[in-house]
Amino acid sequence: MQFTVTDAPTRERFEACDETGAVAGVVTYQLTGAIIAYTHTEVDPAYEGRGVGSTLARAVMDDARARGRTVVPICPFLAEWLVKHPEYEDIVVRSTRKVK
């Protein structure tokens, strides 16, 4: 099954849709200037195990690179995915400070 990932900026998320246009999964984000924080990844249970999460992860990271953005991976799924994909390290912030 093929999934198409598109940015839905008015909803602050990327959506992965199947061939029928049904939303199979999303990655939400917050954008501030050239910094994009990916906050949550969610895959519809009907699509679990079909690579939707990985497809979304690669698409959002490729989009960030193409737009010259710095990525803050707040989402645990994306942070773990990035451990296995060091080719994106040059655009990822790995250390953040807590705001008190």
N, C-alpha and C positions, 0 to 999 in steps of 0.2 A: 504494500500500500504506500502510495506517495502522499506526502504532506507538503503544503505550501505555507510558508511562514511570511506574514506581513505585519508591518507596524500599524497599530491603531492608536495614534498619538492622542486622540481625544479621550481615550480610555486608559492611557499610559500603560499600554501593554502590547506585546507581540502575540499574535495568534497563529497557531498551526491548524490548518483546515485540511480535511480529507478531500477526495475528488468530488464529493457532493456539496462541499462548502460548509459541512458541519465542523464546528470548533472542537478539535481533539485535545488541545492543551493551550496554555498561555504562560507567558513570563511577564510579570508586572515590573514596572520600573519607575524611578524618579530621576528626572533629568534636570541638572543645574549646570548651565553653561556647557562645557565640554566634559563634564563628569556625569556618568550614568550609573546609578545604583540599581542593580537587579535585585528585587526584593522578595519575589516568590515565584515558584514554578508549580503549576498544577496541571495534571493530565487527567482527562475524563476517564473514569474507571473502565469504560467500554474499550478504551484504546491502550490500556496498560500493557507493557511488554512488547509493543510494536515499534519502539524507537522514537516515540514522539518527544520525550524529554531530551534525548541527545540531539535530535533534529533541531529543536528549539534552541538548545544551548549553543550549537555551532552557528546557527543563523544569527543569534543576537550578538555573539562575539565577533563574527565576520562583519556585521553591521557597525558595531562600535569601532572596529579597526578602520573600516572604509570611511567613517565620518570623523576620524581623528579623536575619538573619545577615550577617556580613561574610565576603566570599569571598577566599580566597588561591588564585589560579589557578596551581598548580604544573604541571599538565598542559600540554604545549606546544600541543596541539590547541585546548584551551579558551582558552588565553591568546591565540592567534591569532584565534579566533572572536570574542573580546571586542573586539579591535581594530576589527572590522567592526560591532560592536554597542555603540556608546557609550552607549546608553540604560541600561546596567548600571553605568556608571562610579561611580555614587554608593555602590555596595556592594562595590566591588573594591579590594583593597589592591594597589598597584602597586610598592611599594618594600619590600624586606625586607633584613635584615642577615644575613650569614653567621654561623653559630655556630661558634666555634673550639674 
